[in-house]
């Protein structure tokens, strides 16, 4: 197969949620001499971007997004070890999680997948994340992005607690903060001192990639 055909097959594997094909064509890309970063960017990421667009337009729903993400990660598992260290070190490191007291993580999982697909090194803290885990991530994970979500109004204050903690330990200016979830908004983000609010995964990627 020609390089363009392999990349197109990687893209299609993600769009159709075919993990076996994603793994197969990831291996073929390496055999064909395609750079791992190119296979990721021009194959897997391209496919996941299309999936994200379809989800935003309500053409795809959660099951298709999760299948696509699973396929993408199958290919990534093959390709990531072949990225030169110098290139890997250039990646923006981010952490993502649902704030303390909230266990609703479907939206968070989609955002994490899209940010990973866009080339970021995302550390997933999961759900019901203690405030100090976010606060300490600048030093522990060397994060330059913190992404937080919640679906519950009572736990929104947890986002402000993270921002306040970062200010207190002197790390606020070292990191960008993006928030999301049904009860949140850009005015709320402004009020607590976060950088951005995103209404969906596509907007999150657009705002983060446009500034970092």
C-alpha positions as CSV (number, residue, x, y, z in Angstrom):
1,X,0.0,0.0,0.0
2,X,1.0,3.6,-0.7
3,X,1.6,5.9,2.3
4,X,-1.5,7.9,1.6
5,X,-3.6,4.7,1.4
6,X,-2.3,3.6,4.8
7,X,-3.0,7.0,6.4
8,X,-6.5,7.0,4.9
9,X,-7.0,3.5,6.3
10,X,-6.0,4.7,9.8
11,X,-8.4,7.5,9.5
12,X,-11.2,5.2,8.4
13,X,-10.4,2.7,11.2
14,X,-11.0,5.5,13.8
15,X,-14.1,6.8,12.1
16,X,-15.7,3.3,12.0
17,X,-14.4,2.3,15.5
18,X,-12.4,-0.6,14.1
19,X,-9.6,-1.2,16.7
20,X,-8.2,-4.2,14.9
21,X,-7.7,-2.2,11.7
22,X,-6.3,0.7,13.6
23,X,-3.6,-1.6,15.1
24,X,-3.0,-3.3,11.7
25,X,-2.5,-0.1,9.8
26,X,-0.4,1.5,12.5
27,X,2.0,-1.4,12.2
28,X,1.9,-1.2,8.4
29,X,2.7,2.5,8.6
30,X,5.9,1.8,10.5
31,X,6.8,-1.0,8.0
32,X,6.2,1.5,5.2
33,X,8.6,4.0,6.7
34,X,5.9,6.5,7.7
35,X,7.0,8.6,10.7
36,X,5.0,7.7,13.8
37,X,4.0,11.4,14.3
38,X,2.7,11.6,10.7
39,X,0.7,8.4,11.2
40,X,-0.8,9.8,14.4
41,X,-1.5,13.3,13.0
42,X,-2.5,12.5,9.4
43,X,-4.3,9.2,10.3
44,X,-5.6,8.8,13.8
45,X,-6.0,12.4,14.7
46,X,-7.6,13.2,11.4
47,X,-10.1,10.5,12.0
48,X,-10.9,11.5,15.6
49,X,-11.4,15.1,14.5
50,X,-14.0,13.9,12.1
51,X,-15.7,11.9,14.8
52,X,-15.6,15.0,17.1
53,X,-17.3,17.0,14.3
54,X,-20.0,14.4,13.9
55,X,-20.6,14.2,17.6
56,X,-21.0,18.0,17.8
57,X,-23.5,17.9,14.9
58,X,-25.4,15.0,16.6
59,X,-24.5,12.7,13.7
60,X,-22.6,10.5,16.1
61,X,-23.6,9.6,19.6
62,X,-21.7,8.4,22.7
63,X,-21.3,4.7,21.6
64,X,-19.7,5.7,18.3
65,X,-17.4,8.2,20.0
66,X,-16.3,5.5,22.6
67,X,-15.6,3.0,19.8
68,X,-13.6,5.5,17.9
69,X,-11.6,6.4,20.9
70,X,-10.9,2.8,21.6
71,X,-9.7,2.4,18.0
72,X,-7.5,5.5,18.2
73,X,-5.9,4.3,21.4
74,X,-5.2,0.9,19.8
75,X,-3.2,2.7,17.1
76,X,-1.5,5.0,19.5
77,X,-0.3,2.1,21.6
78,X,1.6,0.9,18.5
79,X,2.9,4.3,17.3
80,X,3.8,6.2,20.5
81,X,6.9,4.1,21.4
82,X,8.3,5.1,18.0
83,X,8.2,8.8,18.5
84,X,11.7,10.2,19.0
85,X,12.3,11.4,22.6
86,X,13.1,14.9,21.4
87,X,9.7,15.1,19.7
88,X,7.9,13.5,22.7
89,X,9.4,16.0,25.1
90,X,7.8,18.9,23.1
91,X,4.3,17.7,23.9
92,X,2.2,19.9,26.1
93,X,1.4,18.1,29.4
94,X,-2.1,18.4,30.8
95,X,-4.1,16.8,33.5
96,X,-7.9,16.3,33.4
97,X,-10.5,15.2,35.9
98,X,-13.9,15.6,37.5
99,X,-13.8,17.7,40.6
100,X,-14.1,16.4,44.1
101,X,-17.7,15.2,45.0
102,X,-18.7,14.5,41.4
103,X,-18.5,11.1,39.6
104,X,-20.0,12.0,36.2
105,X,-17.2,11.4,33.8
106,X,-18.6,10.8,30.3
107,X,-17.9,14.3,29.1
108,X,-14.5,14.3,30.7
109,X,-13.6,11.1,28.9
110,X,-14.6,12.6,25.5
111,X,-12.6,15.8,26.1
112,X,-9.5,13.7,27.2
113,X,-9.7,11.7,24.1
114,X,-9.9,14.7,21.8
115,X,-7.1,16.5,23.6
116,X,-4.9,13.4,23.4
117,X,-5.8,13.1,19.7
118,X,-4.7,16.7,19.2
119,X,-1.2,15.8,20.4
120,X,-1.3,16.5,24.1
121,X,0.1,14.3,26.8
122,X,-3.0,14.1,29.0
123,X,-2.9,12.5,32.5
124,X,-6.4,11.4,33.5
125,X,-7.1,11.8,37.2
126,X,-10.5,10.3,36.8
127,X,-13.5,11.4,38.9
128,X,-14.1,12.7,42.4
129,X,-10.6,14.2,42.2
130,X,-9.2,15.7,45.5
131,X,-8.4,19.4,45.1
132,X,-4.8,18.9,46.0
133,X,-4.3,16.5,43.1
134,X,-5.0,19.3,40.7
135,X,-3.0,21.8,42.7
136,X,0.0,19.6,42.9
137,X,0.0,18.6,39.3
138,X,2.1,21.6,38.1
139,X,5.0,20.3,40.1
140,X,4.3,16.5,40.1
141,X,3.2,16.0,36.5
142,X,4.8,19.2,35.2
143,X,1.4,20.1,33.8
144,X,0.9,23.3,31.8
145,X,-2.9,22.7,31.4
146,X,-5.5,21.7,34.0
147,X,-8.9,20.7,32.7
148,X,-11.8,20.3,35.2
149,X,-15.4,19.3,34.8
150,X,-18.5,18.9,36.9
151,X,-22.2,18.3,36.2
152,X,-23.4,19.3,39.6
153,X,-23.9,22.9,40.9
154,X,-22.8,22.1,44.5
155,X,-19.3,20.9,43.3
156,X,-18.6,24.0,41.2
157,X,-16.8,25.5,44.2
158,X,-14.2,22.8,43.8
159,X,-13.0,24.5,40.7
160,X,-12.4,27.8,42.5
161,X,-10.7,25.9,45.3
162,X,-8.2,24.6,42.7
163,X,-7.5,28.0,41.3
164,X,-7.1,29.4,44.8
165,X,-4.7,26.6,45.7
166,X,-2.6,27.3,42.7
167,X,-2.4,31.0,43.6
168,X,-1.5,30.1,47.2
169,X,1.4,27.9,46.2
170,X,2.7,30.3,43.4
171,X,1.9,28.1,40.5
172,X,-1.1,29.8,39.0
173,X,0.8,31.7,36.3
174,X,2.5,28.5,35.2
175,X,-0.6,26.7,34.0
176,X,-3.7,27.3,31.9
177,X,-7.1,26.2,33.3
178,X,-10.1,25.2,31.3
179,X,-13.4,24.1,32.8
180,X,-16.6,22.5,31.5
181,X,-19.8,20.9,32.4
182,X,-23.5,21.7,32.3
183,X,-23.7,24.3,35.2
184,X,-20.5,26.1,34.2
185,X,-20.0,29.1,31.8
186,X,-17.4,31.6,30.7
187,X,-18.6,34.2,33.2
188,X,-18.2,31.6,35.9
189,X,-14.7,30.8,34.6
190,X,-13.8,34.5,34.6
191,X,-15.2,34.8,38.1
192,X,-13.1,32.0,39.6
193,X,-9.9,33.0,37.7
194,X,-9.9,30.2,35.1
195,X,-8.7,30.9,31.6
196,X,-11.4,29.3,29.5
197,X,-14.8,27.6,29.5
198,X,-15.8,25.1,26.8
199,X,-19.2,23.8,26.0
200,X,-18.0,20.7,24.3
201,X,-14.9,18.7,23.4
202,X,-14.4,20.4,20.0
203,X,-14.4,23.9,21.6
204,X,-12.0,22.7,24.3
205,X,-9.5,21.5,21.7
206,X,-9.9,24.7,19.7
207,X,-9.3,27.0,22.7
208,X,-6.4,24.9,24.1
209,X,-4.6,24.3,20.8
210,X,-5.1,28.0,19.8
211,X,-3.2,29.2,22.8
212,X,-0.6,26.5,23.7
